[in-house]
Amino acid sequence: MKLIYLILFAQFLLLVCCSAPQQRNTVYLPHVDSIVNVITVEDFVNNLDSSKIGTKMRVKGRIIKVDRNNKHCMIANGNVSMRLDAKGDIVGFNRELIGCDVSVYGLLRERRYYLRELDSLRALVVNSDQSLVDSLCERQVADLDYIDIMRQWIKDTKRPYYSILSIDCEDYIML
């Protein structure tokens, strides 16, 4: 009986001593500091330099809206927002991202609306609606309100155009 216990104990010791040590699978993200310490959308827009337009950059913010077809979304920080367009390997944005903080990498673009363009857009919205129905639909009223807000901003700030910034999003990381 003692011999059986001795053999079992020896096998147990061999098993414990000869087994490979357990390795931990730790994944280290490269450039974690550069992802976490990214400039926010609000700080970026407030310190915008025209030389940055057309360059690739990284900003962070919270996704506040995803478009119906999931190709566009809005990222915001404070009371400043920026449009994201799905480009590259990104097919679209899921609605589950709404409310999530993300760090976005992509090409910065700018669309400028001059006063004469806004006037022609406003006329186009009003004229297209009158050919279909007498009253404006909800979407067109919203479009007219946005156009009026942009026109008023141009007049108040005495700038030549209203600028809308967007990023062709090539990569994003949830924070």
Salt bridges, closest charged atoms under 4 A:
ASP85 OD1 - HIS72 ND1 2.63
ASP85 OD1 - ARG83 NE 2.76
ASP101 OD1 - ARG62 NE 2.96
GLU110 OE1 - ARG112 NE 3.19
GLU117 OE1 - ARG111 NH1 3.58
ASP119 OD1 - ARG151 NE 2.71
ASP143 OD1 - ARG139 NE 3.80
ASP148 OD1 - ARG122 NE 2.79
ASP168 OD2 - ARG109 NE 2.62
GLU170 OE2 - LYS56 NZ 3.04
ASP171 OD2 - ARG58 NH2 3.99
